[in-house]
Every structure is written in structure tokens, then in C-alpha cells.
Amino acid sequence: MKIIKRNGSEMIFDITKIIAAITKANDVVNEEERMTPMQIRRIANSVELACIEFGRSVAVEEIQDMVEQQIMAHGAFEVAKRYITYRYTRSLIRQSNTTDDKILSLIECSNEEAKQENSNKNPVVNSTQRDYMAGEVSRDITNRILLPKDIVEAHEAGIIHFHDTDYYAQHMHNCDLVNLEDMLQNGTVITGTLIEKPHSFATACNIATQIVAQVASNQYGGQSISLSHLAPFVQVSREKIRKSVKEEFELMGVGYDEKKLNEIVEKRLREEVRRGVQTIQYQVVTLLTTNGQAPFVTVFMYLGEAKNEQEKADLALVIEECLIQRYRGVKNENGVWVTPAFPKLIYVLEEDNINEDSKYYYLTKLAAKCTAKRMVPDYISEKKMKEFKEGNCFPVMGCRSNLSPWKDENGNYKFYGRFNQGVVTLNLVDVALSSGGSIEKFWKIFDERLDLCYRALMCRHERLKGTLSDVAPILWQYGACARLKKGETIDKLLVGGYSTISLGYAGLYECVKYMTGKSHTDASATPFALQVMKYMNDACNRWKAETTIGFGIYGTPLESTTYKFAKCLQKRFGVVEGVTDKGYITNSYHVHVTEDINAFEKLEFEAQFQHLSSGGAISYVEVPDMQNNLEAVLQIIRYIYDNIMYAELNTKSDYCQECGWDGEINIVEDDGKLIWKCPNCGNTDQDKMNVARRTCGYIGTQYWNQGRTQEIKERVLHL
């Protein structure tokens, strides 16, 4: 059995260290208050047994908490006092060089927490290590100097999560919808070089990938681009190819008719579209930004954005090629086709593609086939989104962050070029447990925590105020988000609802479970769950009215934080059955991963909560291998169209490099730790397998911490 040390590295559990620590505290108290060696051994054995029962690697702080509790349970209060004093003294000593220790453990690749912090970052490569090292320094400055003490303490205690503290010291925002149309049609500047309007589809795709890389290096969240902004260049290439083919015929002195000419032109055009889409896919996968990972980019596929029928047909051609290539996948180092994490794809369901007799239904069938094999695309229902977004349909930023409708001075809706300022997430489980089950106390604590979140969010807002456009020219001067002048601040983009700022929430299921004794799917408990959601919405609406800042409720995609919150809750409240007895808490409003519910009921139930998550959320259904049951996939897709705004299907996509197994790679327990194991050959070397799992809205391929791994292991199928 292994434990996780404070610097993030792992070590073998050693019961003698527990015995030695208790004995030291025991030896300095009066003889009549001391415990016997047998009692000390019994405490150590109890702690060891508790660690084994966790079913994951336990942090040293958790072990020390258990030791304290066991000493007090034996009535040895003086010994407990000495033990606590010793812990506190050691903590003060460690605080002087905590940052140094963490950085050194990062460099030596011995920090297990860092290795599993982000499922799309490889912590071994220099670029990721450099990002993590800079992040540790930034986080230290943020905690010591930039943020109020009570917000830092609440973050460390898991009461709230102040996202991305490693980027807070810089004037950086979260995520955005890149105005690719403006940048391609009107030109842009990349690292001092003027990039004019492209003269072909292939060139437009190449420029788009360069823009994506530049944007990713100047903010820390996800970004989205739309294929509709590339579609006009298909016609540009068509005309260019037509002219070239005609010249070839004339040069050879060969006669031709329009039909033959069109056939040759369309064939060559299709090849250019293929190359252009391949450029996007391969460059996004292979690029490493200054964040130490591939750009977190989402590609939006919406026929309804086309300006005319010809452009719609061309957009359909691009979408088709994008789906074909994603279905194929990318080759790993052994030349085997595997599932890439990015770009994330979103396919809009609309009247033109949802029914069998729809003109573009063939695209939906292709999308279903791709989803069954590669987990993307995800699906937005045009019908449901228009219902909730004032008749508009537009992409999310990254994996889920959603804008509120906003009109410019001419009364026109605008979405591209807008962004999110940042996120602070409230731990709803902590609110419930802190209330002790008292409804009156629950709402009082809820108000206090919401006020804490508001002040934390305003810290984010104030940090961005005064930011000069010069800090990220690609964003603020050359069209990705704006066309501001040099030396101009971004302040006007922070108010009036142009950009958003997000109040995240996590653990609605556990919150309701503790307060009502039932899952929020139970008809008698659902009203309370909805009341909690509406309470947060009311708070955001109030803050928006007071400040004109675009506050929104955000169904947080907790990745590593789901584990952090769980550990903090166990430390403060112990193990509460059905609430804190896991190494994770449930993301946003989701049905608990272990709950038996079918796909259609889950989507119908969660739709009512998604509607209340104005700042973004996504629902999913967990399914087995569906490659031979595409009709079932299409049934779910049709159900999404009619019932929920944004949803996805989770399947598995794995490959063992040792034996060639391409089925599901399993999660098993090994000496108290959850590991990945090939069921065919027994391979457990993560460097010799490709595992792709939906993490929380996006696909992860670099593995996860123990809490998230437990959550993935315990997911039940909904179909």
C-alpha cells in the first residue's frame, strides 16, 4: 500500500512511523496519562485498516487526521494534544520551503499529484514541467500577496475552489469564442507578421491552427472555433481550381464540357478539403503551447450558421471530412490508430439533419458512427438552445462555458469574440454538512458562502481591470476577441455583460443526499435540488444588476478537484455514508455515477438542471461499445434534440501497446492503489498503453488522480 507525501511523491506505507510518532507524543506526558504499547499498536493497526478500506492511495495528512481521532477515541487527550502540537510545529517548519520542495519534486518527476493533475498534460516533458514550476511560483505569490486571507483559507479547506491560481498572478482570462471570421476575412497579425485574407481553403485552415496556438498561449482555458468561418474559403478554392483546370485544358488543346470540368474541379476540391481538415487535426494534436499541452480547442459544426445554400453545402462537405478523419483517429508511436483528446467536436442537431428524410441526415449518421468509436462529436440541440438563449444557437467556450445573449450598439446579437473572466466553485456538500442537517442553518451558511464566492469572483474581475491590450495582441488587438488600440485597456469588455464570470458549483447530489436522505432523482428530493439551483441563479442575477458584470451559474467540470474536495470533506466531517465515503464528489448536477438509471431518464432528469446552469453545463450517458448498434446511438441523438440542450455519449477507446488489445483496459486495485491493467496480457505500464476516457466534458489521455480514477471505475452503464 502506498501513501502520498506532502510534496506529492509516493512512498510505501510504513506502520512503524505511526507507532514512532504516537510514542514520541506519549513519552512526554505524565506517566498516569500515557497509553500502553498495546494501545499504540492497536491505533496504528486501525489506521492501517482504514487506509486499506479507502481503496486508493491516502495522503499523509489524512493518515495523521485518523491518528488524532484514534488517540482521542482512546481517551488519551493529553497525548492527542502533544501529537497535534508536534504536527503544528512541523507544519511551520515546512511552510518555509514548501514551494521549493514542490518544484524539486516536479523536476524529478516524483510528484504524483502533479502527474495526475491534468489528464491532458504529460508531466515528464520539459514544457509541462516549466509550466508547472511557473505555476507553483505564481500560486505562492497569489496565496501570500494577491488574494485575501479568508479566500485562500477557504480554498485550501475545500470550501470553495479558486480555479487556476497558478495563472492568477498574470492578467489572463479563462476561455473564449475566437472570432475566426473577422481574423480570416479582415486579416490578423501573428508575432509581428501581417496575415492577410487567405486565397484558398487549405491556407485558411493553416492560418486557423496558428491562431489557435497563439490564443492558447495567451489564456488558460478552452477556446472554440466554428467551421462555418472556414466554409466560405471552399468556394474561393473552387473558383481557383476551376480557373487552373480550364487553363490546363486550354494548354493541352483539349476540348471539355461543363459536366466534365465540374467533376474534375469537385474531385480536386475534395482533396484540398481533406488536406485542410487534416492540417487542423494533426496540428492541434501535435502542437505544444506554453501551457505544456495541446491547445484545448473545440470545433463547432453548425449548418445553420451558413449564409446561403451554396455555403451550407460547402460547410457540409467540411463537416463530413472532419467526421471521417476523426473516426479514423490518429496514429500512435507504433502506427496504430487511436483516439486523440483534441480537438473536441460539437455537432448541432437541427431540422436539416435530424430526421431520416432531412437533406443532411447522412452527416448525423456519420456523427453517430464517429461518436461510437471516438467519443466525439458531442451534441447541441438547436431547438432547445434557441428556447433558452433568446432564439440563438452558438458554441460553448472550451468544453461547456456558455455565454448569455448580448447585443451590440446596433441591436445585433454577438457571440464570437467574447470570453469568460474566470471561475470560482462552491462546494455544495460542505454547505450541507456544515449545517448539520438544519434547513434554517443551511440557507444561512449558503448566503455566507455565496458572499465569499462573490468576493472571490470580484478579485478575478479586479485583477483583469486595467489590463493593457499589449499583453496579448492576438486576443485584444488583432481580432481573436477585439480590435483595441495599442496601450488601450480591456476594461470596457469586462462590463455590460459582454464577457461572463462564473459561479461554479459541485456536489449537488451529495448536498441533497445529506439534507433529505435521498438522491436528488427521488421525486420528493428533486424540489430541494431545484431550489438550490434557483437560489444560486437569484444571487447571480442580483450581482449582475448591481455591477453590470455577466455573472452565470456554471456546472463545474471538476477534474483533480473532485478528489481534493472529497479529501477535505473527509477531514472536516469524517466518513458520512453516501456523502463523503468516496474519493470523489459528483460533478455539478449530475446523477451519481453509481446510480442505476437509463440513458433517456437521465437526460430528461438532468435537462431541468442544465437549463438553470446559464453559465454552462453538459450531460452525458455512459454506454458500452456501440459500434455495432448505431441505431441505438441515433435514438439517443434524436432524444437529445427533443429534450436537452447539450449532451454527449461516453464509451471507451483503449489500446495496449504490449499485446495489441483494443478493448477496454480495466482499473484494478493493487496494494491499495488503483491502477490500469490490460485484461489480455496484464500490462500495467501506463507508458505502454493508450487510454482515452471522458473526464468531465472533454477526453483525457494522460491518466487521473486516485479520486477521479475511482469515479471512472464506478461508472455504471445507462444503456
N, C-alpha and C positions, 0 to 999 in steps of 0.2 A: 504494500500500500504506500502511495506517495502523498506528500503534502506540498503545498505551495508556500514558499517563504515570502517574506515581505517585499523583497526585490523582484518577485515574480518567478524566480527559478524554482525548480522542483528538487525534492530530496526524499529519501526513503523514510517512512515513519519510524521513529525510534522511541519506544515506550520508556526507555531508561532516562531520556531527557525530561519527561514529565515527572518521573519519580524524583529525579535530582532537583528540579525546580521546587516541587512541593516540600521536599526535605529541607531545602535551604530556608524556606519561609517558616517551616515547622521548628527548626533548631533555634530560632531567635525569639520564640515566645516562651512564657513561663512553662515550666515542666507540667504543671497540672492542666494546662490548656493545649498541650501537644496531642497530636494523633499518633496512633501506633503505626509501625511499619506495615502491618497488615491492612490498616485502613488506607494508607497511602497507596499501597499496591492495588487495593480494590478500586480506588478512584481512577488510577491510571488504566486499569482494565476496562472500566466503564466508559472512559473516554475513547479508548481504542475501539471498543464495540460500537459506540455511536458513530465514529468515523467510518467504520466499515458499512454501517447501515445507510450512510449518506449516498453510497453508490457512485461517488465521484471523488476527485482529489480535493481535500479540505485545506483551507487556508490556515496558517499558523495562528492568526488572530481568532479564528473560530474555535480552534483547539483550546486556546487559553481562556476563552469565554466559558467553555464547557468545564474546564478545570476549576474556575472560580465557582461556578454553580454547584459542582460536586462537593467542593470543600465546605461551602455553606450548607449544603444539604446534610452534611455530617455534623453540623452544629459547631464546627471549628471556626468561629467567626474571627478570632484573633489571627489565626493562620491565614484566613482569607484576606484580612486587612493587610498583612505583611506581603502576601503574594501580589495584591493589587498595587501596593506601594512600589514593589520591585518592578512590576510591569510599567508603571508610570515613569519611574526613573530611567529605565532602559529606553522608553519612548522618547524622552527628552534628549538623550544622547544621540539616538538615531536621527532625530529631526535635523541635526546639524549637517548631515551628509546624505539625506535620503535621495536627493536629485542625483548626486554623484553615483551612488550605488545603482540606481535605476539605469543611468546612461551606460555605465560599465557593463551591466548585465545585458543591455541591448546589443552592445558591440560584440560581446562574447556569445550572443545568441542563446543565452541561458535563461532569458525572461519568458517563462511560459505564458504569462498573461498577455504580454506584447505579441507573442507568436499567434495568439488566438483572438486578438482584439478586433481585427478586421478580416473577414473571410475572403477578401479580395486583395490583400496585401501579403507579399512574401517577405517575412521579417529578416531573411538571411541576406537579401541583396542590399548593396550599399545605399541605393537611392531611398529605400524604405527605412533603413537604419538612420540615415541622415534626417529624414522627415520625423521619425520618432524621437531622435535626440533633440532636434529643434523644438519638437512638441513638448518634451519634458521641461526644457528651459522656459518656454512660453507659459506652460501650465504653472510652473513655480512662480513666475512673475505675476501671473494672473491671480493666483491664490494669496500671495503675500501682499500685493500692492494694489491691483486694479479693481478687485471685487470687494464689496462689503463683507465683513467677517461673518455675519449671520448667514449670508447666502453661501459662502464657502463651506461653513459648518453643515448647513442643510444638504448641500451637495454631497459632502463626504459621508454624511449619515444616511444617505439614500432616501431622504425625504423628498428631494427634488433631484433632477439631473440637469445641470447646466451644460448643454451639449457643446462639444468641440472646444473645450477650454484651451486645448493646445494650439488653437488658431485665434483665440480671443485677443491676444496682445496686438496682433496686426489688424488693420482696418479692412477686414474681409467679411463678405456676406455668405449666406448659405447656398442657395440654389437659384436657378433662373430658367426662363424660356428664351433661348437665343433667337434674336431677330435675324435669322439667316437670310430671309428675303431681302431685307434692307442691305445687308452686307454684300450679298451677291449681285443684286441689281444696281446698287449705287457705289459699290467698291468699298474697300476697307484698307487698313494698314496693319501689317503684321511685322513686329520687331523692326519698325522703321522703313519697311518696304511697302510701297503702294501696290495694292492688288486690285486691278480693275475688273469690270464685269467679264466673266468668263465667256468664251466663244464656243464652248461645247459642254455636253453633259459630263463627260469624263473629267474635264478640268474643274467644273463646278464641284464635283464630288471630292476631288483632291483638295481644293480650297476649303471645303466644308470640314474635312478632317483636320486641317491645320488650325482652323478656327476653334474646333472642339478642343484640341490640345492646349491652345493658348488660354481659352476660357477656364479649362480645368486647373491650370496652373495659377489662376488668379482668384479662385474661390474654393471653398472646401466641401461643397455639397454636390448634388447632381445637376445635370443640365439636360435640356430636351431640345431636339431639332425636329422639324417636320419635313417629310419627303415632298410635300406639296410645294416647298420652296425650291426644290431641285427640279421638279417636273417641267417647268417652262423651258428648261435647257434641253429637254428631249427634242422639242421642236427646233431649237437652234441647231442641234446636231443633225436632225433630219434634213433641214434645208442645206446645211453644209455638205452632207453626204450626197444628197441629190445633185448638187452642183458638181461635185467631184466625179460621180458616176457618169453624168452626161458628158463631161469633158473627156473621160476615158473612152466612151463610145465614139465620140467625135474624132479623137486622136487615132483610133483604130479604123475609122471609116466604116463602122458597123451600124446598121440601122437598128432601131429599137421602137417598141411601143410602150405606152404608159403603164400597162399592166406589168410588163417585164421589168421596167425601170423601178416601179414601186416595190416589186418583190425583192430586187437586189438591195434597194435602199433600206427596206424594213429589216432585211437579214443583217446588213451591216450595222444598222441602228441597234438591233437587239444585242449584237456583240459588244457595242460600246456601252450599252446599259449594263450588261453583265460585268464588264471591266470596271465601270464606275462604282457599282454596288460592291464589288469585291474590294475596291480601294477603301471604301468606308469600313467594311467588316474587318479586313486584315489590319488596316492602320489603327483602328480603335483598339483591337486586341493586342497589337504589338507595341503600341506607344506606351512609354512610361512617363508620366508627368512628374512634376516636382513633389507631388504627394506620395510618390513611390508606388503608384498603381496605374492601371489602365484608366483612361477617362471614364468617369461614371456618367455615361450618356444614354439617353433614351431616344429612340427613333419613333416618331409618330406617323401613323399611316391612316389618313382620313380622306376618303374620296370627296367628301362634302366641302373640302377646302379648295377644290379646283375651281377656276374662274369660268371655264366653259367646257363643253363636251369633249373637244379635242384634248384639252389639258387633262381632263378626267381620265380619258383613255390612256394618255401617256403616263399619268400617275399610277394607274392600274398596272401598267407594264413594269414600272419601277417597283411597286409593291410586290408583284408576282416574283420578280427576280430576287428581291430581298428575302422573301419567304423560302424560295428554292435554295438559296445559298445558306440560309440559317438552318434549314432542315438537314443539309449535308453536314454542317458543322465546320470545325477547323481541325487540322491535323496536329496531334501532339508530337513530342520529340521522336516518337517511334513510328510516326507516319500513320497513326490510327486516327480516324475521325472521332472527335469528342465534342462535348457541349461547351461553348465559351460562355463566360459570365456576361460579357458586354458585346455589342450594345444591347440594352434592354429594348424590346419591341412592344409597341402598343398598337393594336388594331381596332379601329372604330367599327362597331356594328351599326348599320343604317339600312334604310329601306332598299337601297341599291344592291345590298349584298346579303341580306338576312334570310330571304325566302328562296326556295329552290328555283322559282321562276324569275328571281332577280337577275339583272344583267351581269352583275359581278359576283354571283354566288360561288363561282369557281374559285375565287380568291378566299372566301370563307372556308371552303373545303380544304384548300391548301393550308390555310392558317391552322385549322384543326389538326391536320396531319403533322404540321411543324410543332404544335403545342404538345402533342402526344409523345414526340421524340425528344424535343429540346426544351420543353417547359415555357417557351415563348412562341407566339406573342401573348400578351395579356389583353384583356378586352374592356373597352369603354362602350357603354350603350349610349348612342347619340340621343335616343328617345328620353332616357332617364336623366342624362346630363342636362339636356335642354329644359327639362322640367324643373330642375333645381338651380340652374345657372342663367336665368333670365333669357332663355332661348338660345344659349350659346353652347358650343361644343369645342373643347380645346384640350391640349395635353396637360398632364401633371408635370411638375418640375422634378426630375430625377425619378424616384420610384413612386411617390404619392403626393408630395406637397402641392396643394391646389390653391389657385388664386380665386379671389372674389371678383365678380364682374366690375369693370371700371371703364368709364367713358372719358375721352379726351375733350378738349375745348370745343370741338365740332359736334359733340354728341355721338361719336363713333366708339364702339367697344374696342378695347385694345388688350391683347394678352401677351404677344411676343415683345420681348424687351423688358419685361417685368421680372421681379425677383423676390426672394424671401430673405428677411434680415437675420433670422436665427430662430432657435427653438430652446425652450425650457420645458421640461416634462415634470408633471406632478405624479407622484407615486400614490395612486388612489388606495392601494392596500394599506399603506401607512396611515392614511387618514382614518380608515375604518378601524384598524387595530388600536390607534391612539384614542379613539372614542370609547373603547371598552364595550362597544355594542349599544351605547346610548344614542338614540336618534338625535336628541337635542344637542348632545355634545358633538356628534358627527358634523352637523351643519355649522356649528361654531368653529370647530377646527378647520373645516373646509374653507370657511371665509378667511381664516388666518393664513392658510396655505396658498389660497388664491392671491392674497395680497403679497405674499412672499414671491410668488411667481411673477406677478405684475412688476414688482420692483426689479426682479432679475431680468425680465424682458426689457424693461426700460434701460437697464445697464447696457444691454446689447444695442438698443437704439441709439443711446447717447454715445456709445463707442464709435458708431458709424457716422454720427454727425460731424461735419467739418472735414470729412474725408475728401481729399482732392481727386479730381478725375485723373490726375497724372499717376496715381498709384497703380492703376490697371487700365492703360489706354485702350486695350482691346474691348474692355467692358464699357467704359464710360465715355470714350471719345470717338471710337471707330465702329459703333453700331451694334455690338452684341446686346447691350442694354440701353445705350443712349448715345447721343452725339453732342456731348458737352464740350465746352471750350477748355483749353489748357488753363490750369490754375483755378478752374471753377469747382465748387464743391458739389457733392451729390445730394445735398440736403433736400432739395425740392422733390427728389424721388423717394424720400423716406416718409412723406406725409401725404395726406389726401387719399389714402387707400391705393396709391399707385403700386407700392410694394406691400408685402404682408409680413407679419411677425407671428410666430406660432406658439400657442399654449398646448404643449403635448400632454398626453395622459396615458397611463399604463395600468393594467391590472383591474379593469372594471369587473371581470369575472370574480376574482378573489375578494374584491371590495364588497360586492353584493352577497357573495357566499358567506362572508363573516357577519354581515349585518342582518341577513334574512335566514341564513342556514340553508339556502337553496341556490342552485345555479341561476344565472340571470335568464336562462332559457325557460325556466319554470314560469308559467303564466302569472303566478302570484308574486314573483320577484321582478319580472320584467318592468313593471311601472316604476319601481325604485331605480332601476338601472337607467331608464329613460329620464327620470327626474335628475339624476346626477349629471347626465349629458346636457340637459337643458340648463342646469344651474351654471355649468361652465360656459355655455353659449351666452347666457344672460350677462355673465361677468365680462366676456369679450366684447359684447355689444356696448356695454356701459363704458369700458375702457376706450373703445373706438370713438364713441360720442364725445368723450372728454378730451381726447388727444388728436383725433383725425387719423391716427395710425391704423393700418389694416390688420387688427387682431383676428386670429382664426383658431378654431379648435382642430388639433392635429392628432390623428391616431398614430402615435409614435412607433416607428419601426425599430424597436429596441433590438440590438444585436448582442454585444457583450454586456450591456447594461441590465438586461433581463437577469443575468447571473448576479451582478452587483446588487441590484435591488433585493433579490432573494436572500443573499448573504446578510445584508443589512437588516432585513426584517427578522431573520432568524436570531440575529444578535440582540435585537431590541425586545423581541416578543417571544422568543423561543419557537419551538415547532408546534404550530397550530394545524391540526388535521384539516386537509382540504384547502388550506390557505397558505401556509409557509412550509409545507412538508416536501417541497420540490427545490431543485437547484435553479429554478427559473420562476418568473411570474408571466402571466399571459399578456401578449401584446394587445394594446388598445382595447377595443370592444369584443375581440374575437371569442368565439366559443372555445372552451378549454380543449386542448389538443387530445385529451383522453376521452372526451365525451362522445357517446355514440349518437350520431345524428347523420341523416343522409344529406347528400350534396344540395338538393333542392330546398330542403327545410333550412339548412344552414344559410344559404344565400338569402332566402326570404326573411329569416330572422335578422341577419346582420344588416340588411338593407336599411332598416329603420334607424340604425345607429350610424351607418355611413352618411346618411342624409344630414345627421346632426354634426358630423365632423367636417365643417365647412373648410377647414384648412388642409384637408386631405386625409384619405384613408383608403385601404384596399382590403378586399375579402378574398379568401381562397378556398378551394376544396381540394382535399388530399385524395389522389386517385392512384390505382395500380397502373401497370403497363397497359396503355390504351391503344397501342399501335395497330392492334387487330380489332379494335372496336370503335372506329371513328364515328359511327352513328351516335354512340353514347356521348362522345365529345361534342358533336354537333347539337345534341339535345341540351346539354349544359349551356352551350353558347347561346342557343335560342332563349333559354331561360334567363340568362344574364341580360339579354337585350330587353326583355319584358319586365325585369324585376329589380335590377341593381345597377348602379352607375359604373362600377369599376371592380373587376374581379379577375382571378387567374386560377389556373389548374396546376397543382403540384404533383409531379411524378418524380422518378429517379432516373439519373443518367450517369452511369459509372463505367469505369474500365480499369482492370488490373493489368499493369504492365508486366507482371511476372508470368502470368499464365494466359492472358488474353481474355479473361472473363469479362463479359459486357453486360452482366445482370446487376442486380442490386448488391452493393458492398455493405455489409452489416456493421452495426455498432454493438460491441460486446464489452463486458466488464472484465478487466484484467488487473488483478492485485489492487482493487479499489479504484481503478481508473477506467473511464470509458474510452475505448479505442476503436479504430476502424479495422475490419478484418475481412479479407476476401473469403467467401464461403467455399470457393473452389479449391484454392491452393493454400489458404491460411496466411497469406501475406498480410503483414501489419505495418509495413513501411510506407508511411504516407507519401514519401517522395517517389514511390513506385506504383502509384495508383492515381487515377483521375476521378474525383468525386465531385458531383455538382448537386447542390440542394438549394431549394428556395430558402433563403434566410429569413427575410421579412419584407417581401416586396421585390427583392432582387435576388439573383442567383449568386451563391458563394461557391468558391472553388479552392479556398486555401485553409479550410477547416475552422473549427469553432471552439470556444471555451467549454468547460465541462457542463455548465448550466445549459447553454444553448444545445450542446450535443445531447444532453438528456432530453430536452424538449423535442428535438428531431427524432430521437429514438422512440419516444412515447406517442408520436402522432398516430391516430387511428385513421383508417380509410373512410371516406364519406361516400364511396361508390362501390 
